[in-house]
């Protein structure tokens, strides 16, 4: 059965009264009534303000062994939560450092002069997250540096955020052979960089090269990740000293990677909170189409977990939307080679955004978002925009959490 079945979708929506369609345990209405979508957006905005979504760094403090619960006010920024985690990790290496609950709540730790943290940035999501966390650390007097790789998906976000990202190696492309060769060369380049700079702590969201180099040089590595399903964790988790992850992800999902010997710190937030609270100036004048439109984000078909899938699912979603509504369909392409295939739809209502850009302005004005990935689905949920996922394979923990909160529907469910 196809992923997107317009005829069945119409029948299902027609059989269910409008009031019942808006219940959180039913698939919310998508087409074709704009009023239903506006009601759904308001419902999502009410739910998205939950502390389960916006975060509570106090819960991170309570998770730290030996530190008492504090009843005072704590910032709810994910960036601060991760920054405090890193500060504690750095302090654990310093004999002169003083760490207590008051210091943690204020984000300052004595005895951390000349501390340096190295971030490895491999994707736009990681650039946004570590840019926000890096700002938090700099405010605490901690030196921060970034390395990355030559990758078209990173160039634009580096310019937009104004961060200095030292390129080491390149993206391995869409084959396992290319990824292996690129990773092997990049590990050598990273080793030379880390030997020269000697950071106190290294941080990544699953850089197998940085994990291996850090382990080999005896440097502590912090894995910040909301993706326990990622195959890189087979290497990244055992070689890390600490895993920082959202609290709603079951620990059992991390234990499959032998996490018993790795300390896990959990924060109450979705990762996009870290940068969404700092991007006001960048998104205020962001470009977005006029009028009503649906926003579609293709699957990450060059990632190791979805190689060979191509754009078939994305094309199915776009064609289904065109058959169900007169609204335009805006597709935010991932790779230049995808643009030509998407434009073969030959429909004037389809607009393909070829140049990478910040998605928040596009998301905020969309009728609904259809995401084949993870980050835009979370951003849409936090903005109160209806979001539907057609993620390839098993649904990740973050998606399942959003489904339980009534903020995300799985598109495959509609075809049934």
Order of alpha helices (4+ residues) and beta strands (2+ residues): alpha-alpha-alpha-alpha-alpha-alpha-alpha-beta-alpha-beta-alpha-beta-alpha-beta-alpha-beta-alpha-beta-alpha-beta-alpha-alpha-beta-alpha-beta-alpha-beta-alpha-beta-alpha-beta-alpha-beta-alpha
